[in-house]
Amino acid sequence: MIVFDLACDNAHAFEGWFGSSDDFASQQARGLLTCPVCDSAVVAKAPMAPAVPAKGNRAAAASYPVAHEAMPKGFAAAFKALAAAQARALAKSEWVGDRFAAEVRSMHSGETEEKQVHGRATRDDAAALIEEGIAVAPLLVPVQPPEELN
Ligand SMILES: [Zn+2]
């Protein structure tokens, strides 16, 4: 059994388990490897050096929580289901990026009409919103801002 650090063309990093190096090469060649986050079949071994994303995506420069241990079997499938559930929940939600706190405050005060939005907030912003009685929930799966997709 051999474990490789893999990455997709959207700069998602994940682990792959293979019987051998050849196993990996053959699955990759047949397009059987897909990213658990975005389903992309463009998957390669992650570079050992600091990752330089092919698309020059600045979000990829951020660091992510990582574990030294391998994730248990079934983790990728569970994560995929979670990602799909979040995508369904956000289907009618509008991405407001860094305007998130301002947008939800304005809705809460009745200045603008209520609608589903998601975006970015700092930990302090989120805590302040909750204190103001505004419903805020963390997104469990990272969301690629539309302006950073190409
Ligand atoms: Zn991906």
Backbone and ligand atoms as CSV (ligand in chain L), in Angstrom:
chain,resi,resn,atom,element,x,y,z
A,1,MET,N,N,0.853,-1.199,0.000
A,1,MET,CA,C,0.000,0.000,0.000
A,1,MET,C,C,0.880,1.237,0.000
A,2,ILE,N,N,0.526,2.180,-0.857
A,2,ILE,CA,C,1.321,3.404,-0.950
A,2,ILE,C,C,0.365,4.598,-0.947
A,3,VAL,N,N,0.728,5.639,-0.234
A,3,VAL,CA,C,-0.127,6.816,-0.116
A,3,VAL,C,C,0.522,7.984,-0.856
A,4,PHE,N,N,-0.248,8.614,-1.727
A,4,PHE,CA,C,0.266,9.785,-2.436
A,4,PHE,C,C,-0.547,11.019,-2.058
A,5,ASP,N,N,0.141,12.132,-1.930
A,5,ASP,CA,C,-0.547,13.417,-1.811
A,5,ASP,C,C,-0.912,13.833,-3.221
A,6,LEU,N,N,-2.208,14.023,-3.451
A,6,LEU,CA,C,-2.670,14.368,-4.785
A,6,LEU,C,C,-3.292,15.761,-4.786
A,7,ALA,N,N,-3.405,16.332,-5.969
A,7,ALA,CA,C,-4.076,17.621,-6.095
A,7,ALA,C,C,-4.798,17.658,-7.432
A,8,CYS,N,N,-5.935,18.344,-7.456
A,8,CYS,CA,C,-6.672,18.470,-8.714
A,8,CYS,C,C,-6.319,19.815,-9.369
A,9,ASP,N,N,-6.866,20.073,-10.528
A,9,ASP,CA,C,-6.540,21.317,-11.225
A,9,ASP,C,C,-7.201,22.534,-10.578
A,10,ASN,N,N,-8.046,22.307,-9.560
A,10,ASN,CA,C,-8.590,23.439,-8.799
A,10,ASN,C,C,-7.843,23.616,-7.481
A,11,ALA,N,N,-6.685,22.981,-7.392
A,11,ALA,CA,C,-5.804,23.135,-6.227
A,11,ALA,C,C,-6.367,22.539,-4.941
A,12,HIS,N,N,-7.291,21.566,-5.056
A,12,HIS,CA,C,-7.721,20.832,-3.869
A,12,HIS,C,C,-6.696,19.740,-3.596
A,13,ALA,N,N,-6.253,19.640,-2.357
A,13,ALA,CA,C,-5.291,18.603,-2.012
A,13,ALA,C,C,-5.995,17.460,-1.293
A,14,PHE,N,N,-5.625,16.248,-1.603
A,14,PHE,CA,C,-6.202,15.090,-0.923
A,14,PHE,C,C,-5.243,13.917,-1.029
A,15,GLU,N,N,-5.574,12.838,-0.324
A,15,GLU,CA,C,-4.709,11.667,-0.293
A,15,GLU,C,C,-5.280,10.544,-1.132
A,16,GLY,N,N,-4.421,9.823,-1.805
A,16,GLY,CA,C,-4.860,8.645,-2.542
A,16,GLY,C,C,-4.075,7.426,-2.097
A,17,TRP,N,N,-4.772,6.300,-1.953
A,17,TRP,CA,C,-4.142,5.040,-1.545
A,17,TRP,C,C,-4.085,4.108,-2.740
A,18,PHE,N,N,-2.914,3.543,-2.968
A,18,PHE,CA,C,-2.747,2.676,-4.134
A,18,PHE,C,C,-1.955,1.436,-3.754
A,19,GLY,N,N,-2.172,0.378,-4.543
A,19,GLY,CA,C,-1.445,-0.855,-4.309
A,19,GLY,C,C,0.035,-0.678,-4.634
A,20,SER,N,N,0.300,0.154,-5.626
A,20,SER,CA,C,1.675,0.388,-6.046
A,20,SER,C,C,1.723,1.676,-6.851
A,21,SER,N,N,2.938,2.088,-7.193
A,21,SER,CA,C,3.114,3.288,-7.999
A,21,SER,C,C,2.491,3.094,-9.388
A,22,ASP,N,N,2.611,1.867,-9.908
A,22,ASP,CA,C,2.036,1.549,-11.222
A,22,ASP,C,C,0.514,1.650,-11.190
A,23,ASP,N,N,-0.042,1.213,-10.072
A,23,ASP,CA,C,-1.474,1.274,-9.849
A,23,ASP,C,C,-1.975,2.702,-10.005
A,24,PHE,N,N,-1.238,3.609,-9.361
A,24,PHE,CA,C,-1.574,5.027,-9.438
A,24,PHE,C,C,-1.519,5.497,-10.890
A,25,ALA,N,N,-0.411,5.175,-11.556
A,25,ALA,CA,C,-0.212,5.616,-12.944
A,25,ALA,C,C,-1.330,5.095,-13.846
A,26,SER,N,N,-1.730,3.849,-13.635
A,26,SER,CA,C,-2.739,3.268,-14.510
A,26,SER,C,C,-4.118,3.876,-14.229
A,27,GLN,N,N,-4.441,4.100,-12.936
A,27,GLN,CA,C,-5.737,4.729,-12.614
A,27,GLN,C,C,-5.787,6.158,-13.144
A,28,GLN,N,N,-4.643,6.838,-13.051
A,28,GLN,CA,C,-4.578,8.222,-13.528
A,28,GLN,C,C,-4.766,8.253,-15.040
A,29,ALA,N,N,-4.080,7.333,-15.719
A,29,ALA,CA,C,-4.144,7.278,-17.185
A,29,ALA,C,C,-5.562,6.989,-17.659
A,30,ARG,N,N,-6.309,6.165,-16.895
A,30,ARG,CA,C,-7.668,5.822,-17.315
A,30,ARG,C,C,-8.711,6.823,-16.811
A,31,GLY,N,N,-8.249,7.896,-16.149
A,31,GLY,CA,C,-9.177,8.931,-15.669
A,31,GLY,C,C,-10.051,8.452,-14.527
A,32,LEU,N,N,-9.565,7.464,-13.760
A,32,LEU,CA,C,-10.364,6.913,-12.664
A,32,LEU,C,C,-10.195,7.706,-11.373
A,33,LEU,N,N,-9.213,8.604,-11.370
A,33,LEU,CA,C,-8.991,9.405,-10.170
A,33,LEU,C,C,-9.795,10.688,-10.277
A,34,THR,N,N,-10.599,10.957,-9.264
A,34,THR,CA,C,-11.335,12.220,-9.269
A,34,THR,C,C,-11.166,12.913,-7.921
A,35,CYS,N,N,-11.268,14.225,-7.957
A,35,CYS,CA,C,-11.134,15.027,-6.745
A,35,CYS,C,C,-12.382,14.849,-5.879
A,36,PRO,N,N,-12.224,14.571,-4.571
A,36,PRO,CA,C,-13.396,14.396,-3.699
A,36,PRO,C,C,-14.162,15.696,-3.488
A,37,VAL,N,N,-13.538,16.826,-3.792
A,37,VAL,CA,C,-14.206,18.114,-3.561
A,37,VAL,C,C,-14.989,18.545,-4.792
A,38,CYS,N,N,-14.344,18.554,-5.950
A,38,CYS,CA,C,-14.998,19.122,-7.135
A,38,CYS,C,C,-15.192,18.116,-8.256
A,39,ASP,N,N,-14.785,16.857,-8.016
A,39,ASP,CA,C,-15.028,15.818,-9.018
A,39,ASP,C,C,-14.145,15.938,-10.255
A,40,SER,N,N,-13.217,16.871,-10.256
A,40,SER,CA,C,-12.343,17.020,-11.410
A,40,SER,C,C,-11.532,15.740,-11.613
A,41,ALA,N,N,-11.393,15.322,-12.862
A,41,ALA,CA,C,-10.609,14.123,-13.158
A,41,ALA,C,C,-9.173,14.493,-13.516
A,42,VAL,N,N,-8.861,15.788,-13.451
A,42,VAL,CA,C,-7.492,16.229,-13.701
A,42,VAL,C,C,-6.750,16.203,-12.370
A,43,VAL,N,N,-6.177,15.034,-12.074
A,43,VAL,CA,C,-5.550,14.811,-10.779
A,43,VAL,C,C,-4.090,14.409,-10.983
A,44,ALA,N,N,-3.223,15.017,-10.200
A,44,ALA,CA,C,-1.806,14.680,-10.293
A,44,ALA,C,C,-1.214,14.605,-8.901
A,45,LYS,N,N,-0.035,14.029,-8.810
A,45,LYS,CA,C,0.667,14.016,-7.535
A,45,LYS,C,C,0.972,15.450,-7.153
A,46,ALA,N,N,0.723,15.776,-5.887
A,46,ALA,CA,C,1.003,17.132,-5.426
A,46,ALA,C,C,2.506,17.328,-5.356
A,47,PRO,N,N,2.958,18.500,-5.796
A,47,PRO,CA,C,4.395,18.760,-5.732
A,47,PRO,C,C,4.855,18.835,-4.278
A,48,MET,N,N,6.075,18.411,-4.015
A,48,MET,CA,C,6.595,18.452,-2.656
A,48,MET,C,C,6.966,19.882,-2.264
A,49,ALA,N,N,7.392,20.648,-3.258
A,49,ALA,CA,C,7.729,22.051,-3.019
A,49,ALA,C,C,6.439,22.825,-2.788
A,50,PRO,N,N,6.521,24.065,-2.263
A,50,PRO,CA,C,5.306,24.862,-2.087
A,50,PRO,C,C,4.488,24.853,-3.369
A,51,ALA,N,N,3.206,24.562,-3.247
A,51,ALA,CA,C,2.362,24.394,-4.427
A,51,ALA,C,C,2.219,25.697,-5.193
A,52,VAL,N,N,2.461,25.648,-6.461
A,52,VAL,CA,C,2.225,26.792,-7.326
A,52,VAL,C,C,1.045,26.413,-8.206
A,53,PRO,N,N,-0.141,26.949,-7.882
A,53,PRO,CA,C,-1.326,26.539,-8.631
A,53,PRO,C,C,-1.229,26.921,-10.099
A,54,ALA,N,N,-1.654,26.002,-10.959
A,54,ALA,CA,C,-1.555,26.204,-12.395
A,54,ALA,C,C,-2.326,27.441,-12.838
A,55,LYS,N,N,-3.432,27.731,-12.149
A,55,LYS,CA,C,-4.285,28.823,-12.600
A,55,LYS,C,C,-3.981,30.135,-11.892
A,56,GLY,N,N,-2.938,30.165,-11.069
A,56,GLY,CA,C,-2.576,31.404,-10.393
A,56,GLY,C,C,-3.674,31.898,-9.470
A,57,ASN,N,N,-4.385,30.953,-8.862
A,57,ASN,CA,C,-5.506,31.271,-7.988
A,57,ASN,C,C,-4.971,31.694,-6.624
A,58,ARG,N,N,-5.296,32.906,-6.185
A,58,ARG,CA,C,-4.692,33.373,-4.932
A,58,ARG,C,C,-5.234,32.617,-3.717
A,59,ALA,N,N,-6.460,32.067,-3.822
A,59,ALA,CA,C,-7.024,31.318,-2.699
A,59,ALA,C,C,-6.165,30.094,-2.391
A,60,ALA,N,N,-5.499,29.587,-3.409
A,60,ALA,CA,C,-4.695,28.385,-3.225
A,60,ALA,C,C,-3.466,28.655,-2.374
A,61,ALA,N,N,-3.111,29.922,-2.218
A,61,ALA,CA,C,-1.948,30.261,-1.424
A,61,ALA,C,C,-2.264,30.208,0.064
A,62,ALA,N,N,-3.564,30.199,0.405
A,62,ALA,CA,C,-3.964,30.119,1.804
A,62,ALA,C,C,-3.625,28.733,2.338
A,63,SER,N,N,-3.465,28.621,3.641
A,63,SER,CA,C,-3.183,27.306,4.188
A,63,SER,C,C,-4.471,26.662,4.673
A,64,TYR,N,N,-4.484,25.333,4.709
A,64,TYR,CA,C,-5.665,24.570,5.079
A,64,TYR,C,C,-5.351,23.689,6.268
A,65,PRO,N,N,-6.387,23.351,7.048
A,65,PRO,CA,C,-6.149,22.400,8.148
A,65,PRO,C,C,-5.750,21.045,7.574
A,66,VAL,N,N,-4.730,20.450,8.131
A,66,VAL,CA,C,-4.287,19.155,7.637
A,66,VAL,C,C,-4.034,18.198,8.805
A,67,ALA,N,N,-4.103,16.920,8.520
A,67,ALA,CA,C,-3.834,15.907,9.546
A,67,ALA,C,C,-2.686,15.030,9.097
A,68,HIS,N,N,-1.903,14.577,10.027
A,68,HIS,CA,C,-0.784,13.691,9.698
A,68,HIS,C,C,-1.289,12.284,9.398
A,69,GLU,N,N,-2.370,11.904,10.047
A,69,GLU,CA,C,-2.913,10.558,9.871
A,69,GLU,C,C,-3.718,10.478,8.577
A,70,ALA,N,N,-3.776,9.301,8.013
A,70,ALA,CA,C,-4.621,9.082,6.849
A,70,ALA,C,C,-6.073,9.098,7.306
A,71,MET,N,N,-6.955,9.645,6.467
A,71,MET,CA,C,-8.367,9.663,6.801
A,71,MET,C,C,-8.936,8.254,6.670
A,72,PRO,N,N,-9.916,7.905,7.521
A,72,PRO,CA,C,-10.464,6.552,7.460
A,72,PRO,C,C,-11.140,6.280,6.120
A,73,LYS,N,N,-11.231,5.005,5.806
A,73,LYS,CA,C,-11.895,4.562,4.580
A,73,LYS,C,C,-13.315,5.140,4.574
A,74,GLY,N,N,-13.785,5.566,3.431
A,74,GLY,CA,C,-15.135,6.107,3.354
A,74,GLY,C,C,-15.181,7.605,3.577
A,75,PHE,N,N,-14.055,8.165,4.004
A,75,PHE,CA,C,-14.022,9.604,4.280
A,75,PHE,C,C,-14.297,10.405,3.002
A,76,ALA,N,N,-13.647,10.026,1.925
A,76,ALA,CA,C,-13.805,10.764,0.666
A,76,ALA,C,C,-15.264,10.753,0.212
A,77,ALA,N,N,-15.916,9.589,0.341
A,77,ALA,CA,C,-17.317,9.487,-0.077
A,77,ALA,C,C,-18.200,10.341,0.816
A,78,ALA,N,N,-17.925,10.316,2.124
A,78,ALA,CA,C,-18.713,11.108,3.066
A,78,ALA,C,C,-18.527,12.593,2.790
A,79,PHE,N,N,-17.287,12.973,2.487
A,79,PHE,CA,C,-16.988,14.373,2.217
A,79,PHE,C,C,-17.678,14.829,0.932
A,80,LYS,N,N,-17.689,13.944,-0.047
A,80,LYS,CA,C,-18.332,14.235,-1.324
A,80,LYS,C,C,-19.836,14.468,-1.112
A,81,ALA,N,N,-20.442,13.620,-0.254
A,81,ALA,CA,C,-21.865,13.757,0.044
A,81,ALA,C,C,-22.119,15.088,0.759
A,82,LEU,N,N,-21.215,15.436,1.652
A,82,LEU,CA,C,-21.328,16.695,2.387
A,82,LEU,C,C,-21.218,17.878,1.422
A,83,ALA,N,N,-20.259,17.790,0.515
A,83,ALA,CA,C,-20.064,18.855,-0.473
A,83,ALA,C,C,-21.306,19.002,-1.350
A,84,ALA,N,N,-21.899,17.868,-1.726
A,84,ALA,CA,C,-23.095,17.894,-2.573
A,84,ALA,C,C,-24.270,18.502,-1.809
A,85,ALA,N,N,-24.401,18.144,-0.528
A,85,ALA,CA,C,-25.487,18.678,0.297
A,85,ALA,C,C,-25.336,20.186,0.450
A,86,GLN,N,N,-24.099,20.626,0.641
A,86,GLN,CA,C,-23.859,22.073,0.779
A,86,GLN,C,C,-24.175,22.788,-0.542
A,87,ALA,N,N,-23.784,22.183,-1.651
A,87,ALA,CA,C,-24.051,22.782,-2.962
A,87,ALA,C,C,-25.555,22.930,-3.183
A,88,ARG,N,N,-26.328,21.895,-2.776
A,88,ARG,CA,C,-27.793,21.969,-2.909
A,88,ARG,C,C,-28.335,23.093,-2.030
A,89,ALA,N,N,-27.819,23.183,-0.794
A,89,ALA,CA,C,-28.294,24.200,0.142
A,89,ALA,C,C,-28.003,25.608,-0.367
A,90,LEU,N,N,-26.918,25.736,-1.133
A,90,LEU,CA,C,-26.513,27.057,-1.617
A,90,LEU,C,C,-26.986,27.355,-3.034
A,91,ALA,N,N,-27.778,26.426,-3.600
A,91,ALA,CA,C,-28.175,26.560,-5.006
A,91,ALA,C,C,-28.837,27.906,-5.279
A,92,LYS,N,N,-29.656,28.372,-4.324
A,92,LYS,CA,C,-30.380,29.636,-4.548
A,92,LYS,C,C,-29.761,30.779,-3.764
A,93,SER,N,N,-28.600,30.531,-3.212
A,93,SER,CA,C,-27.945,31.544,-2.400
A,93,SER,C,C,-26.998,32.365,-3.270
A,94,GLU,N,N,-26.903,33.640,-2.945
A,94,GLU,CA,C,-26.051,34.527,-3.751
A,94,GLU,C,C,-24.713,34.745,-3.049
A,95,TRP,N,N,-23.632,34.613,-3.783
A,95,TRP,CA,C,-22.287,34.858,-3.244
A,95,TRP,C,C,-22.088,36.360,-3.109
A,96,VAL,N,N,-21.814,36.838,-1.880
A,96,VAL,CA,C,-21.609,38.274,-1.682
A,96,VAL,C,C,-20.183,38.588,-1.234
A,97,GLY,N,N,-19.338,37.550,-1.213
A,97,GLY,CA,C,-17.924,37.769,-0.909
A,97,GLY,C,C,-17.704,38.477,0.418
A,98,ASP,N,N,-16.818,39.446,0.400
A,98,ASP,CA,C,-16.463,40.147,1.636
A,98,ASP,C,C,-17.543,41.127,2.103
A,99,ARG,N,N,-18.606,41.295,1.311
A,99,ARG,CA,C,-19.708,42.172,1.726
A,99,ARG,C,C,-20.683,41.436,2.644
A,100,PHE,N,N,-20.349,40.179,3.008
A,100,PHE,CA,C,-21.279,39.331,3.759
A,100,PHE,C,C,-21.854,40.022,4.996
A,101,ALA,N,N,-20.980,40.508,5.884
A,101,ALA,CA,C,-21.438,41.096,7.148
A,101,ALA,C,C,-22.370,42.288,6.883
A,102,ALA,N,N,-21.976,43.158,5.945
A,102,ALA,CA,C,-22.786,44.333,5.620
A,102,ALA,C,C,-24.146,43.923,5.055
A,103,GLU,N,N,-24.130,42.909,4.177
A,103,GLU,CA,C,-25.369,42.447,3.539
A,103,GLU,C,C,-26.359,41.900,4.561
A,104,VAL,N,N,-25.883,41.004,5.461
A,104,VAL,CA,C,-26.822,40.392,6.401
A,104,VAL,C,C,-27.302,41.409,7.445
A,105,ARG,N,N,-26.448,42.366,7.804
A,105,ARG,CA,C,-26.881,43.413,8.748
A,105,ARG,C,C,-27.992,44.249,8.117
A,106,SER,N,N,-27.816,44.580,6.860
A,106,SER,CA,C,-28.784,45.403,6.152
A,106,SER,C,C,-30.131,44.673,6.026
A,107,MET,N,N,-30.084,43.355,5.832
A,107,MET,CA,C,-31.328,42.573,5.770
A,107,MET,C,C,-31.961,42.494,7.144
A,108,HIS,N,N,-31.110,42.291,8.159
A,108,HIS,CA,C,-31.596,42.135,9.527
A,108,HIS,C,C,-32.304,43.398,9.987
A,109,SER,N,N,-31.806,44.561,9.575
A,109,SER,CA,C,-32.401,45.825,10.006
A,109,SER,C,C,-33.575,46.212,9.110
A,110,GLY,N,N,-33.836,45.427,8.073
A,110,GLY,CA,C,-34.982,45.693,7.209
A,110,GLY,C,C,-34.696,46.686,6.094
A,111,GLU,N,N,-33.435,47.133,5.986
A,111,GLU,CA,C,-33.079,48.083,4.928
A,111,GLU,C,C,-33.192,47.452,3.545
A,112,THR,N,N,-32.791,46.174,3.480
A,112,THR,CA,C,-32.920,45.456,2.215
A,112,THR,C,C,-33.714,44.182,2.458
A,113,GLU,N,N,-34.277,43.643,1.381
A,113,GLU,CA,C,-35.101,42.458,1.462
A,113,GLU,C,C,-34.288,41.215,1.821
A,114,GLU,N,N,-34.904,40.328,2.579
A,114,GLU,CA,C,-34.247,39.069,2.970
A,114,GLU,C,C,-34.003,38.199,1.742
A,115,LYS,N,N,-32.824,37.656,1.650
A,115,LYS,CA,C,-32.518,36.658,0.613
A,115,LYS,C,C,-31.400,35.783,1.144
A,116,GLN,N,N,-31.209,34.663,0.506
A,116,GLN,CA,C,-30.120,33.763,0.914
A,116,GLN,C,C,-28.806,34.273,0.361
A,117,VAL,N,N,-27.840,34.462,1.230
A,117,VAL,CA,C,-26.513,34.872,0.769
A,117,VAL,C,C,-25.447,34.046,1.475
A,118,HIS,N,N,-24.302,33.932,0.840
A,118,HIS,CA,C,-23.132,33.359,1.503
A,118,HIS,C,C,-21.921,34.144,1.024
A,119,GLY,N,N,-20.904,34.165,1.859
A,119,GLY,CA,C,-19.722,34.942,1.500
A,119,GLY,C,C,-18.633,34.694,2.506
A,120,ARG,N,N,-17.821,35.709,2.719
A,120,ARG,CA,C,-16.696,35.560,3.634
A,120,ARG,C,C,-16.858,36.497,4.825
A,121,ALA,N,N,-16.493,36.025,5.993
A,121,ALA,CA,C,-16.488,36.872,7.180
A,121,ALA,C,C,-15.319,36.446,8.046
A,122,THR,N,N,-14.772,37.399,8.758
A,122,THR,CA,C,-13.711,37.033,9.693
A,122,THR,C,C,-14.378,36.378,10.903
A,123,ARG,N,N,-13.581,35.710,11.717
A,123,ARG,CA,C,-14.091,35.081,12.922
A,123,ARG,C,C,-14.761,36.142,13.818
A,124,ASP,N,N,-14.132,37.319,13.921
A,124,ASP,CA,C,-14.680,38.401,14.750
A,124,ASP,C,C,-16.014,38.904,14.195
A,125,ASP,N,N,-16.081,39.060,12.868
A,125,ASP,CA,C,-17.324,39.491,12.217
A,125,ASP,C,C,-18.436,38.511,12.526
A,126,ALA,N,N,-18.146,37.219,12.344
A,126,ALA,CA,C,-19.149,36.175,12.556
A,126,ALA,C,C,-19.627,36.194,14.005
A,127,ALA,N,N,-18.686,36.336,14.945
A,127,ALA,CA,C,-19.047,36.368,16.367
A,127,ALA,C,C,-19.936,37.578,16.656
A,128,ALA,N,N,-19.595,38.731,16.057
A,128,ALA,CA,C,-20.375,39.954,16.276
A,128,ALA,C,C,-21.785,39.788,15.715
A,129,LEU,N,N,-21.903,39.178,14.538
A,129,LEU,CA,C,-23.217,38.979,13.918
A,129,LEU,C,C,-24.092,38.094,14.800
A,130,ILE,N,N,-23.508,37.019,15.322
A,130,ILE,CA,C,-24.259,36.103,16.181
A,130,ILE,C,C,-24.720,36.844,17.440
A,131,GLU,N,N,-23.840,37.683,17.970
A,131,GLU,CA,C,-24.188,38.474,19.148
A,131,GLU,C,C,-25.351,39.421,18.856
A,132,GLU,N,N,-25.418,39.897,17.601
A,132,GLU,CA,C,-26.507,40.791,17.202
A,132,GLU,C,C,-27.785,40.024,16.888
A,133,GLY,N,N,-27.738,38.693,17.072
A,133,GLY,CA,C,-28.927,37.879,16.846
A,133,GLY,C,C,-29.148,37.523,15.392
A,134,ILE,N,N,-28.092,37.635,14.584
A,134,ILE,CA,C,-28.197,37.302,13.161
A,134,ILE,C,C,-27.680,35.885,12.942
A,135,ALA,N,N,-28.473,35.070,12.232
A,135,ALA,CA,C,-28.085,33.675,12.007
A,135,ALA,C,C,-26.903,33.590,11.045
A,136,VAL,N,N,-25.835,32.981,11.505
A,136,VAL,CA,C,-24.629,32.789,10.698
A,136,VAL,C,C,-24.149,31.360,10.933
A,137,ALA,N,N,-23.821,30.648,9.885
A,137,ALA,CA,C,-23.306,29.294,10.057
A,137,ALA,C,C,-22.061,29.125,9.205
A,138,PRO,N,N,-21.050,28.454,9.714
A,138,PRO,CA,C,-19.857,28.230,8.898
A,138,PRO,C,C,-20.150,27.263,7.762
A,139,LEU,N,N,-19.527,27.483,6.624
A,139,LEU,CA,C,-19.628,26.531,5.512
A,139,LEU,C,C,-18.567,25.466,5.745
A,140,LEU,N,N,-18.986,24.216,5.763
A,140,LEU,CA,C,-18.066,23.132,6.098
A,140,LEU,C,C,-17.133,22.784,4.949
A,141,VAL,N,N,-17.594,23.065,3.735
A,141,VAL,CA,C,-16.778,22.759,2.558
A,141,VAL,C,C,-16.331,24.086,1.956
A,142,PRO,N,N,-15.036,24.240,1.686
A,142,PRO,CA,C,-14.570,25.513,1.106
A,142,PRO,C,C,-15.325,25.850,-0.169
A,143,VAL,N,N,-15.690,27.120,-0.308
A,143,VAL,CA,C,-16.419,27.560,-1.496
A,143,VAL,C,C,-15.489,28.396,-2.350
A,144,GLN,N,N,-15.454,28.085,-3.621
A,144,GLN,CA,C,-14.621,28.852,-4.552
A,144,GLN,C,C,-15.403,30.091,-4.965
A,145,PRO,N,N,-14.911,31.299,-4.603
A,145,PRO,CA,C,-15.637,32.500,-5.007
A,145,PRO,C,C,-15.766,32.548,-6.524
A,146,PRO,N,N,-16.969,32.898,-7.034
A,146,PRO,CA,C,-17.191,32.894,-8.485
A,146,PRO,C,C,-16.182,33.732,-9.245
A,147,GLU,N,N,-15.723,34.848,-8.634
A,147,GLU,CA,C,-14.786,35.710,-9.352
A,147,GLU,C,C,-13.406,35.078,-9.487
A,148,GLU,N,N,-13.180,33.996,-8.728
A,148,GLU,CA,C,-11.874,33.334,-8.832
A,148,GLU,C,C,-11.929,32.098,-9.716
A,149,LEU,N,N,-13.107,31.775,-10.215
A,149,LEU,CA,C,-13.232,30.657,-11.157
A,149,LEU,C,C,-12.968,31.180,-12.563
A,150,ASN,N,N,-12.442,30.332,-13.411
A,150,ASN,CA,C,-12.312,30.799,-14.792
A,150,ASN,C,C,-12.881,29.832,-15.786
L,1,ZN,ZN,ZN,-10.870,19.579,-6.820
